[in-house]
Amino acid sequence: MDLVHGAGQRVVRVGLEAILGFRKEGDTLRIVPCVPRSWTEYRITYRHRSAVYEIVVRRGGPSEVRVDGRVAGDGTIALADDGARHEVLIVHGQDDPGAQG
């Protein structure tokens, strides 16, 4: 049962998109964080059809996106409908433009 309806769904979507940087387009996902600098890490569990994506967004080090251990060169996560659980690691540097003071 879906517990978030109407206006609540919009609030959740705004939070995901504007703050956590969650951008889904078709069968791809890009995360461009816009969180306070004090946030060193956050996690999102996202279901796309039959697949589950365990996403960790971490601050510090060179920026990169890894899906199941492989670098996603363009930073885009290709979403599958394969019934599998996927691990995504997104590292964004301290000086990323999206970081909030």
Buried (B, 14 or more C-beta within 10 A) or exposed (E): EEEEEEEEEEEEEEEBBEBBBBEBEEEEBBBBBBBEEEBEEBEBEBEBEEBEBEBBBBBEEEEBBBBEEEEBEEBBBEBBEEEEEBEBBBBBEEEBEEBEE
